[in-house]
Amino acid sequence: MISHKLSVAPMLDWTDRHCRYFYRVMSKHTVLYTEMVTTGAIIFGKGDYLSFNKEEHPVVLQLGGSDVKAMTECAKMAEQYGYDEININVGCPSDRVQNGRFGACLMAEPSLVADCVNEMQAAANIPVTVKSRIGIDDHDSYEFLHNFVDVVSQADCKHFIIHARKAWLSGLSPKQNRDVPPLDYGRVYQIKKDFPQLQISINGGIKSYDEANEHLTHIDGVMIGREIYQNPYMLVEADNAIYQTNTEILSREQIVAEMARYIDIHIANGGRAWHVVRHMLGLCNGLAGARQFRRYLSEQCSGNTVTSQVLFDAFAQVTLPAGE
C-alpha cells in the first residue's frame, strides 16, 4: 500500500491529468487523485476518462457509483490502465450525485458499499479505499460513523479518508457543504483509536503543513484540497515537511520552464495551452504581480494558436522574492 501521509483531494473540474502533472512537478511523494469519474462515463462515455501521465504515480482513481457490476468492471479497467488504487466516493452531497445513488447518500447503505469493495478487490489486484463524511443529515452520531467503518472494513477495505464534516443531502449546496457543517476532527481521531488496524486519513479545512503534522500525531494521513489548488506552490515543501526527505525546493521559474515544455507536448497532441495554465493561476499568489500573472493568462489563452510562450510572458509580470 502506498504512503498516504499527504494527498491532494479529488476535486471535480480541477484535478484533471494536467493539474496532476503540475502537482507532481512540485512533489514526488504526495498522493494524487483524479476528479470523481462515474461508472457510466467510463463504461458508456465517448471520451477516454482514465488516461494519465506515467509521471503522476502514485495516482488514485476516484469512482462514483454503486452498481456492483459496473463498479467491478471499472475496477478491472483501472487496474489495466495502471492506477495505484481506486477510491469510492461516499462523500459528495450534490443532488446530481444522489440521483445516481452514489456519493454521501451511500453512508446510509454500508452493506452496499461493502459489497462494492469486496467484488472490486476480488476482480482487480489493487487496493480499494473509501472517502466519506462523518455523517449525513440527522444521522450524525459517532455510532453511525463507527458502524459504517465497521461494516465496510469487514469487506477488507483498509483505508478510509474521512472529511471531518457531516453532509446535508438537501438544503445546502456542495460548496456550502464544504464550509457550513462544523469540523469535528476528534471524531476522526476516535475512529483511528477504535480501528487501529486501519489506515485513517483526515480531510477538511487543513491549510498548512504544521496543521498536517499535528493531525499526523493522531491519524495516518492528511488530505488537502482547496488550499493547494489556490496556493499550489506550497507543494514544493511537501516532500520535506511531511515525508522528511531532503529534496531541492524548485523555484517558480523552474516550474514554469517544465510546465512550458509540457504545454508544448500537449499542443502537439492537439490540446490547448489553457487546458494546462488554468491550474497554474495561483502559482504566484502572494507576490507582487500575481494579479497581472493571472489576468494575462486568463486574457491571452482564449485562442487555439496560443503557445507556451504565453506562460513565460505572464511570468515576466511577477516580481520574485530575493533568492528565488
N, C-alpha and C positions, 0 to 999 in steps of 0.2 A: 504493500500500500504506500502511495506517495505521501510525503510530509505535507500536512495542511496547516502548518503553523501560521501561514499568511496566504490568503486568497483574495482575488478580486471578484466581487459578486456578479452573478449573471444579471445583466441589465438590458431590458428589451429596447431595441433600436440603437443600442450603444455598443455592447461588447461583441461586435462582429469580428471577422478574421483580421481586418485591417487595424482595428483598435487593439486586438490582442497582440498582433505583431509589434505595434508601437510599445505596448507594455513590456513585451519580452525583451526588447532592446534595452530597457532600463533595469530589469530584474530577471535573473536567470532561474530563481528558485520559487518565486511567487506562483501559486497555482492559478491558472486562468480558466474561466468558464465561458461557454458560449452563451448567447442570448437563449432564452427558452425557445425551443423548437417543438411544435406539436407533432404528434404521431401522424396526423392527417397530412401535414405539409410534407413530411418526409416520404410517406408512402404514396400519396396521390399528387403531390405538387410537381410542377414542371421544372422548378429550379433545383439546383444542387445545394441543399441546405447543410451538408455535412463536411464539405471540403475545408481543409485548413492548411496552414503553412507548417512544414515539419519543424520549424524553429519554435513553434508555440508550446511544445511539451514542457512541463506537464499540463495537459488541457483536458477539461471535463465537458462532456455534452450534457446540457440540461434539457430533459424531456418533459413535455406537458402531455398528459393523457391518463387514462385509467382503464382502457380496454386491455385486458391482459394479453390477448393475442397480438394486438397492434404494438403494445409496449415490448413484447418479446421479439417481434420482427425487427423493431427499431434497434433493440439491443444487439442483435446479430449484426446489423448494418454498422452500428457504431464500432463494434469490435473490428470489423473488416476495414473500416476507414482508419483505424489506429488510435482511437481515443483511449486515454489512460483510465478513465472512469465514466460512469453515467450517473447523473443526479436526477431524481424525480422531484418535480416542483409540487410541493404541498404547502406553498406559502403565498402564492399570488391571489389577491382577493377580487380581481376585476370581474365585472358582470360577464364579459365575453368568455373568460376562463371558466366561470361557474357554469355557464350554459353548456360548455363542453365537458362538464363533470370532471374537472381537474383543477389543480391549484389548492388554495387553502380549504375549500369545502371538503377535500378528502381527509382532513383531520378527523372528521366525523365518521370516517369509514376505514379505521386502521386495518381491518381484516382484508379489505380490498387492496390497500397499499402493500400489505404483507404478501398477498398473492402475486402482485406485480413483481415485487422484489425477488420472490422465490423463483418464479418462472424465468425472469430475465437473467438471473445469475446461473440458472441451470442451462440456459441457452447460449450464454456468452461468458467467456473466461476473463471478464474484467469486473471490478467491484461496482456495485450499485449502491448509491447513497441517497439520503433523503434530506431535503431542505424544507423546514416547516416554520410555523409560528409557535408561540407559547399557548395559543388557544384561539378560538373563534367565537364571536358574538358572546352569548352568555355562558358558553362552555369554556370558562376561563380559569377553572380551579387547577391547582397543581396536580390533583388526582387525574384530571382529564389528560394533561400532558404526559404524566407518568404512564398512564395506560396506553397512550398512543405509542410511546417509545418502547414499552414492554412488548406489545403485540408485534410491532414491525421488526424489532430486533430479533424476535424468535424466528423470523424468516432469514436470519443471518445477515441482516443489514448491520454493518459495524461502524458506520459513521453517520452522524446526524448533524446538520448545520441548522441551528435554531435562531431565527430572528426573534430577539427578546421583546417583542411586542405581540399582543394579540391582533387579530384581523377582524374588522367588522365587514361582514359579507354584504351588507346593504347599509346605505346612509352615508358612507364615506367613499370618496374616490380612491383609486390606487395611490395617488400622490398623498392624499390625506392619511391613508393607512400607513405611510412611511413616517409620519410625524406626529399624528394626533394621539394614538394609543400610547400610554406611558411605557417607558422601558422598564423591564424587570430582569436585570442581569442575574440577580440572586436565584431566580427560578432555574435559569440555565445551569448555574453552578451546582444547584442541588441535584439536577439530573445527572451530572457527572459523578457526584458523590453516590447516588443510588445505583448508577450503572458504570462502575469504574472500569469494566472490561470494554466499554465502547469508546470510540473516538468522538468527542463532542466539540464542535466549533460554535462560536458565537458571532452574531451579526446584529447590526443596528446601532447607529449613532456614534460609531467609533471614528475618531478624526486624527489620531496621532499614533506613532509607534510607542510612545510612553504609555498611552492608554492600552494599546495592544499588549504590551509586555506585562502590564498589570493583570489583564484578563488571563494571560497565559500562565499565571501562577495558580489559576483555578481550573482551567479547561485546556484542551489540546490545540485549538486553532482559533484564529480570528479571521473574519471575512469583512472586508471594507468595500463599499460600493461608491456612492456619490462623491465622497471626499476625494477619492483617487481620480474619478473622471473629471472633476472640476479642478483638481490640482495634481495633474499626473506626474509632475517632476518629483514628487515625494517618493516615487517608486525607485529612484536611483539609490536611495539609502536603505531599501527594504532588505537586501541580502545581508548587509552588515548589521542592521538594527534588530532584525528578527532571527536570521539564520546564523548569526555570528561568524560570517565569512570575513575575509579581508579583501574585499573587492574594490577595484578602482571605481571612483564616482565619475560617471560620464558627465561631461559638460553639455549644456543645451546645444552648443554648436556641433558637438559630435553627434548628438541625437538627430539634429536637423539634417546633417550630411547623410546619415544612414537612412533616414526616412525619405530623403530625396531620391536615393538610389532605389528604394522600394517603390516609390511612386513611378519612377521610370519603367520599372518592370511591370507594374500594374497597368500603366498606359499602353505599353507594348502589347499587353494581353487584351486590350480593348476597353480598359477601365478609364475612369476619370480621376483627376487629382483630388477633387472634392471628396470622393469616397474615403480617402485617407486623411486629408488635412482636417476634416470636420472633427475628428477625435483629438486633434492637437491644439485646439483653440486655447486651452488652459495652460499650455506648456510654459508660458512666460508670466503667468499670474503673479502679481506682487512686484514686478519690475517696472521701471519707467518705460513706457512704450508698449505695455501689454495690451492696452485697448486698441492702439493702432495696429498691432500684430493681428488681433482678432478681426478687426474691421477689414484690414487689407485682404486677408484670406477669404472672408465672407463675401466681399465685393468682387474679388478678382477671379474667383473659381467657378463662375457660373457657366462658362463656355466649355465646349468639347475640345478646344485646341490648347487649353492651359497645360503647361509643362511643369516639371518640378522646380523650375526657376522661381515660380511664384512663392515657394516656401522660403527660399533664400532672400527674396525681395521683402517678404513680410518680416523675416527675422532681422533684417537691416534696420527696421524701425525701433528695435529694442536696445535699451542701454543696459549692458550686462554689469553685474556686480564686480567689484575688484577681485581679481584672482580667477575669474572664470573666462 
